[in-house]
């Protein structure tokens, strides 16, 4: 017998059903973001609208009200994407005939100018990090372009014995249920990164330092196998890593930059040295080369000039 759907279901009750549905289907951190968006940004009056009566104009009004409160265009756009995803599921389940989000127009976010670290600034950070807790994570981020969660989730078992390559197969996330190792978001994010010889001394010193601390702490040492640990061998909580990063910069007299900007530094330096964008894209784990080219378009003018110069060399005679 075919199930009869509850036609009196309101938007709030439906979104609760959808959250239950996607729980376990997406990463825990992602689910928490969805839940927080719906709980804090979808007002009670909006949630009380019958799902069958939901219209694009309801969504348009919600976005306008959120913008008036000072919420950024990017945050409103993210909410739109979550609602659009959830309402597409309502169509598949047969609650509604069409997705009203398709008729709504979210605001265009203001794109922040990319913080670019040149070679000098990058070398200054590397120098300041020497013999500090930041030495290993800074070295790994600059040499590989890994994200913060990937750096903190990297295990020694992911690195080959010659320290010439690393498998990026997990990321460390802080959730309401505690620290969890989760697979990277996309298939391309799960990748093999060839390690430059530059990084070998950083990894060697980190392994030596961990052995020293393991011997000192004895039974208190946590054998988690992570390369970048929190003093006692346990994983370093990303939420406590970021304040430690800020403190490191302040004590070192360096201007504040995000740890994520080291990933941008890796990409920018590689592109400026003529490394093919496809290779840079693969190292970063981008979903497509288009993302790489769009993100690092500031490097392209110089590459265009190099291309013109190379053509002139070919036909200089």
C-alpha positions in Angstrom: 0.0 0.0 0.0 1.4 3.4 -1.0 2.3 5.7 2.0 0.2 8.8 2.4 2.3 11.9 3.0 1.3 14.5 5.6 0.0 17.4 3.6 -0.3 19.6 6.7 3.5 19.4 7.3 5.0 22.9 7.9 8.4 24.1 6.8 9.9 23.7 10.3 8.7 20.1 10.8 9.9 19.2 7.3 13.4 20.7 7.9 13.6 18.6 11.1 12.8 15.5 9.0 15.4 16.5 6.4 18.1 17.0 9.1 17.3 13.5 10.4 17.6 12.2 6.9 21.0 13.7 6.1 22.5 12.9 9.6 25.1 10.2 8.9 25.0 10.9 5.2 27.2 14.0 5.5 30.2 14.7 7.7 29.4 15.5 11.3 30.8 19.0 11.0 28.7 19.6 7.9 25.5 18.4 9.6 26.2 20.7 12.6 26.5 23.6 10.1 23.2 22.7 8.5 21.5 22.4 11.9 22.9 25.7 13.2 21.9 27.6 10.0 18.3 26.3 10.2 18.0 26.9 13.9 19.4 30.4 14.0 18.5 31.9 10.7 15.1 30.5 9.8 12.7 32.4 11.9 9.7 30.9 13.7 7.1 32.6 11.5 8.9 31.3 8.4 9.1 27.8 9.9 5.4 27.8 10.5 4.5 28.2 6.8 2.9 25.0 5.4 5.4 23.3 3.2 2.9 23.0 0.4 2.4 26.8 0.4 6.1 27.7 0.4 6.8 30.1 -2.4 10.0 31.7 -3.8 8.9 35.1 -2.4 8.9 33.6 1.1 12.6 32.8 0.6 13.3 36.1 -1.0 11.8 37.9 2.0 13.8 35.8 4.4 17.0 36.7 2.7 16.2 40.4 2.7 15.4 40.3 6.4 18.7 38.5 7.2 20.6 41.1 5.1 19.0 43.8 7.2 20.3 42.3 10.4 23.9 42.6 9.0 24.4 39.0 7.9 26.9 38.8 5.1 25.9 38.0 1.5 28.1 34.9 1.6 26.3 33.6 4.7 22.8 34.2 3.2 24.0 32.4 0.0 25.1 29.4 2.1 21.7 29.3 3.7 20.1 29.4 0.3 22.1 26.5 -0.9 21.2 24.4 2.2 17.5 25.3 1.8 17.6 24.5 -1.9 19.2 21.1 -1.2 16.6 20.3 1.5 13.7 21.4 -0.7 14.9 19.3 -3.6 14.6 16.3 -1.3 11.0 17.4 -0.5 10.3 17.2 -4.3 11.9 13.7 -4.5 9.7 12.6 -1.5 6.6 13.9 -3.2 5.8 16.6 -0.6 5.9 19.4 -3.2 5.8 19.4 -7.0 8.7 21.9 -7.5 11.5 23.5 -5.6 10.6 27.1 -4.6 14.3 27.9 -4.0 14.9 27.7 -7.8 12.9 30.9 -8.2 14.6 32.8 -5.4 17.7 34.9 -6.0 20.2 35.0 -3.1 22.6 38.0 -2.8 26.0 37.8 -4.5 28.7 37.7 -1.8 31.4 40.3 -1.8 34.5 38.4 -2.7 37.4 39.1 -0.3 40.7 40.0 -1.8 43.1 37.0 -1.4 45.9 37.5 1.1 49.1 36.9 -0.8 52.3 36.0 1.0 55.3 36.5 -1.2 58.5 34.5 -0.8 60.0 36.9 1.7 57.0 36.8 4.0 56.8 33.1 3.7 60.5 32.7 4.6 60.0 35.0 7.6 57.3 32.8 8.9 59.4 29.7 8.4 62.3 31.3 10.2 60.2 32.4 13.2 58.6 28.9 13.5 62.0 27.2 13.8 62.3 25.3 17.1 58.7 26.1 18.1 55.5 24.0 18.1 54.6 25.6 14.8 57.6 24.4 12.9 56.1 21.2 11.7 52.6 22.4 10.8 54.1 25.5 9.1 56.6 23.5 7.1 53.9 21.0 6.0 51.4 23.7 5.0 53.9 25.7 2.9 55.5 22.7 1.3 52.2 20.9 0.4 49.3 23.3 0.4 47.3 21.1 2.8 44.4 22.6 4.7 44.6 23.1 8.5 42.4 20.0 9.1 44.5 17.9 6.7 47.8 19.0 8.4 46.4 18.1 11.8 44.9 14.9 10.6 48.1 13.7 8.9 49.6 10.5 10.4 53.0 9.1 10.1 51.5 6.0 8.4 50.3 8.3 5.6 54.0 9.3 4.8 56.2 6.8 3.0 59.5 5.7 4.7 61.6 7.9 2.4 59.4 10.9 3.3 58.9 11.6 -0.4 55.1 11.4 -0.6 52.1 11.6 1.6 48.5 10.4 1.3 45.9 12.9 2.2 43.0 10.7 3.3 41.5 12.3 6.4 40.9 15.7 8.1 40.7 16.4 11.8 37.4 18.2 12.8 36.1 19.4 16.1 32.4 18.5 16.5 29.9 18.6 19.3 30.7 14.9 19.9 34.5 15.7 20.2 37.4 15.4 17.8 36.8 13.2 14.8 38.9 12.1 11.8 36.8 12.4 8.7 37.5 11.7 5.0 38.1 14.8 2.9 35.0 16.4 1.4 35.5 15.3 -2.2 37.2 12.5 -4.2 39.8 14.9 -5.5 40.6 16.0 -1.9 41.7 12.4 -1.2 45.0 12.7 -2.9 48.7 11.8 -3.0 51.1 14.7 -2.6 54.8 14.4 -3.5 56.9 16.0 -0.8 59.8 18.2 -1.6 63.2 17.4 0.0 62.8 20.8 1.7 60.3 19.2 4.1 62.4 16.2 5.2 64.4 18.0 7.9 61.1 19.4 9.3 59.6 15.9 9.5 62.8 14.4 10.9 63.0 17.0 13.7 59.3 16.5 14.5 59.7 12.7 14.8 62.8 13.2 17.0 61.0 15.6 19.2 58.0 13.3 19.6 60.3 10.5 20.6 61.9 12.7 23.3 58.5 13.7 24.6 57.2 10.1 24.5 60.1 9.0 26.6 59.5 11.8 29.1 55.8 11.3 29.4 55.8 7.5 29.5 52.3 6.2 30.2 50.8 9.7 29.7 51.8 9.6 26.1 48.8 9.2 23.7 49.9 7.1 20.7 47.6 8.6 18.0 50.3 8.5 15.2 49.6 12.1 14.2 52.5 14.0 12.8 51.4 17.3 14.4 50.3 16.5 18.0 49.3 18.4 21.1 52.3 18.0 23.3 51.3 14.6 24.6 50.9 12.8 21.3 47.1 13.4 21.1 45.5 15.2 18.1 45.7 19.0 18.3 42.2 20.4 18.4 41.8 22.8 15.4 39.8 25.2 17.6 42.8 25.5 20.0 45.3 25.5 17.2 44.1 28.7 15.7 44.5 30.8 18.9 48.0 29.2 19.2 48.8 30.3 15.7 47.7 33.9 16.4 49.8 33.9 19.6 52.8 32.7 17.7 52.5 35.5 15.1 52.1 38.1 17.8 55.1 36.9 19.8 57.2 36.7 16.6 56.3 40.3 15.6 54.7 39.1 12.4 51.6 40.6 10.8 48.5 38.5 11.3 47.6 36.1 8.5 45.4 33.1 8.6 47.1 29.7 8.8 45.0 28.9 5.6 47.0 31.6 3.8 50.0 29.3 3.9 48.0 27.1 1.5 47.6 30.1 -0.7 51.3 30.8 -0.5 52.1 27.3 -1.7 49.9 27.7 -4.7 51.0 31.2 -5.6 54.7 30.3 -5.3 54.3 27.2 -7.4 52.4 29.0 -10.1 54.9 31.9 -10.2 57.7 29.3 -10.7 55.9 28.0 -13.8 54.4 24.8 -12.3 51.4 23.9 -14.5 48.1 24.9 -12.9 46.8 21.3 -13.3 49.6 20.0 -11.0 48.9 22.8 -8.5 45.2 21.9 -8.6 46.0 18.3 -7.9 48.3 19.2 -5.0 45.6 21.4 -3.4 42.8 18.8 -4.0 40.6 21.3 -5.9 37.5 19.8 -7.5 38.6 21.3 -10.8 41.4 23.2 -12.4 38.9 26.1 -12.9 38.7 26.7 -9.2 42.5 26.9 -9.1 42.7 29.4 -12.0 39.9 31.5 -10.6 41.3 31.6 -7.1 44.8 32.5 -8.1 44.0 34.7 -11.1 46.4 37.4 -9.6 49.3 35.2 -10.7 48.1 34.8 -14.3 49.1 38.3 -15.7 52.8 37.5 -15.0 52.3 34.0 -16.6 50.8 35.7 -19.6 53.9 37.9 -20.0 56.1 34.8 -19.7 54.1 33.1 -22.5 54.5 36.1 -24.7 58.3 36.2 -24.0 58.6 32.5 -24.7 56.9 33.0 -28.1 59.3 35.8 -28.9 62.2 33.6 -28.1 60.9 30.9 -30.5 60.7 33.4 -33.4 63.5 35.8 -32.5 65.5 34.9 -35.6 
